[in-house]
């Protein structure tokens, strides 16, 4: 069963990378969009082109402190959270708060409005997985006191709280577990592999690969991720549902691809592997295909080329910190 198009949607973290694309796509489809962000990691530039669009509203607010929206709402999409290691390591308490208090406030808004609630979870709930590829039934292998735990456990708590609201109050909820997503609007100083490699390659600076580069990631272009998220939102499924791409590659292979596509002469160097860095990461997306009819379509070569062209179009591409 597919729902009718939403008339009005609230998106927390709407000025972030994925959130801003959700704002844009839903606005183009004719929905009124309320974008909520406190700019802790989001950027004004991501939504500046939407500010004059009819039906688009921006609210600068920290959802951890509360979330009050006047008028009817059909969907509440909770995408507020630092998502890259440098950001959540810099904002550890804030990351935990947005995953707990922020999630509760977004859930309460959905409950008050009788809206469908979509929780943006992450492949990080699987930790350093002992199952490969990762299915939604896998409980994960997370270090609860490691440096990554502020993000991993915040998202695991968010999933538990979302499930509790569904069980206790009958709230219409969905949980989407998003795997490594990339594309235009990523911050150059994001700290994740793709923007870091692109920035370094463009400056002919050493491309820094962690460990020996054998650890793997499966990268999904943002257009495909957004399509998957919206397919889940428009369904009656509760999830969790993995949204990602099975195009698994080693980090060394990813660095070499980006170097070639940029046309860079930068050397590839190796740095220490971060604590608790997952050795493998690849989604089993059979459930998304079965329940939602969704699968990714953008080839990595095309997606990386588009992303590199977007970075090149920016006036300045700062080196990653």
RAPETA-V22946 format. One record per pair of residues at least 4 apart in sequence whose C-alpha atoms are under 8 Angstrom apart, sorted by the first residue. I is the first residue (numbers start at 1). J is the second residue. Records with the same first field share a line. If there is no record, write none. Layout:
I=J, J
This chain:
1=235, 236
2=234, 235, 236
3=234, 235, 236
4=234
5=31, 234
6=31, 74, 75
7=30, 31, 32, 73, 74
8=31, 32, 33, 34, 72, 73, 74, 75
9=31, 32, 33, 34, 73, 74, 75, 76, 77
10=33, 34, 35, 36, 73, 75, 76, 77
11=19, 22, 23, 33, 34, 35, 36, 76, 77, 78, 79
12=19, 35, 36, 37, 63, 76, 77, 78, 79, 80
13=19, 20, 35, 36, 37, 38, 42, 78, 79, 80, 81
14=18, 19, 20, 22, 23, 35, 36, 37, 42, 79, 80
15=19, 20, 35, 36, 37, 39, 42, 43, 44, 46, 47
16=20, 37, 41, 42, 43, 46, 80
17=21, 42, 46, 185, 186, 187
18=22, 79, 222, 226
19=23, 79
20=24, 46, 47
21=25, 222, 226
22=26, 226
23=27, 33, 35
24=28, 47, 50
25=29
26=30, 31, 32, 33
27=31, 32, 33, 55, 56
31=55
32=54, 55, 56, 57
33=55, 56, 57
34=56, 57, 58, 59
35=56, 57, 58, 59
36=58, 59, 60, 61, 63
37=42, 59, 60, 61, 62, 63, 80
38=42, 60, 61, 62
39=43, 44, 60
40=82
41=82, 87
42=46
43=47
44=48
45=49
46=185
47=51
49=53
50=56
51=56, 57, 58
52=56
61=67
62=66, 67
63=67, 80, 98, 101, 102, 105, 106
64=97, 98, 100, 101, 102, 103, 105
65=101, 102
66=102, 105
67=105, 106, 109
68=109
69=109
72=113
73=110, 113, 114, 115
74=113, 114, 115, 116
75=110, 115, 116, 117, 118
76=106, 107, 109, 110, 115, 116, 117, 118
77=117, 118, 119, 120
78=103, 106, 117, 118, 119, 120
79=119, 120
80=98, 102
81=95, 98, 99
82=87, 88, 91, 95, 151
83=87, 88, 151
84=88, 190, 191, 192
85=89, 148, 191, 192
86=90, 190, 191
87=91, 190, 191
88=92, 95, 150, 151
89=147, 148, 150
91=95
92=96, 150, 151
93=97, 150
94=98
95=99, 150, 151, 154
96=100, 150, 151, 153, 154
97=101, 102, 154
98=102, 103, 154
99=103, 154, 155, 157, 158
100=104, 154, 157, 158, 161
101=105
102=106
103=107, 158, 161, 162
104=108, 161
105=109
106=110
107=111, 117, 162, 165
108=112
109=113
110=114, 115, 116, 117, 171
111=115, 171
114=171
115=172
116=171, 172, 173, 174, 233
117=171, 172, 173, 174
118=173, 174, 175, 176, 233
119=158, 159, 162, 173, 174, 175, 176
120=175, 176, 177, 178
121=125, 155, 156, 158, 159, 175, 176, 177, 178
122=155, 176, 177, 178, 179
123=127, 177, 178, 179, 180, 242, 281, 283
124=151, 152
125=139, 140, 142, 152, 153, 155, 156
126=134, 138, 139, 140, 141, 142
127=140, 141, 142, 143, 152, 278
128=140, 141, 142, 276, 277, 278, 279, 280
129=134, 140, 141, 278, 279, 280, 281
130=140, 141
131=138
132=280, 281, 282
133=281, 282, 283, 284
134=138, 281, 282, 283, 284
135=242, 283, 284, 285
136=240, 241, 242, 284
142=149, 152, 153
143=148, 149, 276
144=149, 153
145=149
146=275, 276
147=275, 276
148=152, 276
149=153, 154
150=154
151=155
152=156
153=157
154=158
155=159
156=160
157=161
158=162
159=163, 175
160=164
161=165
162=166, 173, 175
163=167, 173
164=168, 169
165=169, 170, 171
166=170, 171, 172, 173
167=171
172=238
173=238
174=232, 233, 237, 238, 239, 240
175=238, 239, 240, 241
176=229, 232, 239, 240, 241, 242, 243
177=240, 241, 242, 243
178=225, 242, 243, 244
179=218, 219, 220, 242, 243, 244, 245, 282, 283
180=217, 218, 219, 220, 244
181=219, 220, 221, 222, 225, 244
182=186, 194, 219, 220, 221, 222, 307
183=221, 222, 303, 304, 306, 307
184=222, 306, 307, 310, 311
185=310
186=190, 195
187=195
188=195, 196, 199, 311, 317, 318, 319, 320
189=195, 196, 318, 319, 320, 321
190=195, 196, 320
191=195, 196, 320, 321
192=196
193=197, 251
194=198, 254
195=199
196=200, 207, 319, 320
197=201, 207, 208, 255, 258, 259
198=202, 258, 259, 262, 308, 311
199=203, 311, 317, 318, 319, 320
200=204, 205, 206, 207, 266, 319, 320
201=205, 206, 207, 258, 259, 262, 264, 265, 266
202=262, 264
203=319
204=264, 265, 266, 267
205=266, 267
206=266, 267, 268, 269
207=255, 266, 267, 268, 269
208=268, 269, 270, 271
209=213, 251, 252, 255, 268, 269, 270, 271
210=251, 270, 271, 272, 273, 274
211=270, 271, 272, 273
212=252, 270
213=250, 251, 252, 253, 270
214=250, 251, 252, 279
215=250, 251, 278, 279, 280
216=248, 249, 250, 251, 279, 280, 281, 282
217=248, 249, 250, 251, 280, 281, 282
218=244, 245, 246, 247, 248, 249, 281, 282, 283
219=244, 245, 246, 247, 248, 300
220=224, 225, 244, 245, 247, 296, 298, 300
221=225, 298, 300, 303
222=226
223=227, 298
224=228, 295, 296, 297, 298
225=229, 243, 244, 296
226=230
227=231, 294
228=232, 243, 288, 294, 295
229=233, 243
230=234
231=235, 292, 294
232=236, 237, 292
235=292
237=291
241=285, 287, 288
242=283, 284, 285, 287, 288
243=283, 285, 288
244=283, 285, 296
245=282, 283, 285, 295, 296
246=282, 283, 284, 285
247=282, 300
248=281, 282
249=253, 254
250=254
251=255
252=256
253=257
254=258
255=259, 268
256=260
257=261
258=262, 304
259=263, 264, 265, 266
260=264
261=304, 305, 308
262=308
273=277
285=289, 295
286=290
287=291, 292
288=292, 293, 294, 295
289=293, 294, 295
290=294
298=302, 303
299=303
300=304
301=305
302=306
303=307
304=308
305=309
306=310
307=311
308=312
309=313
310=314
311=317
312=317
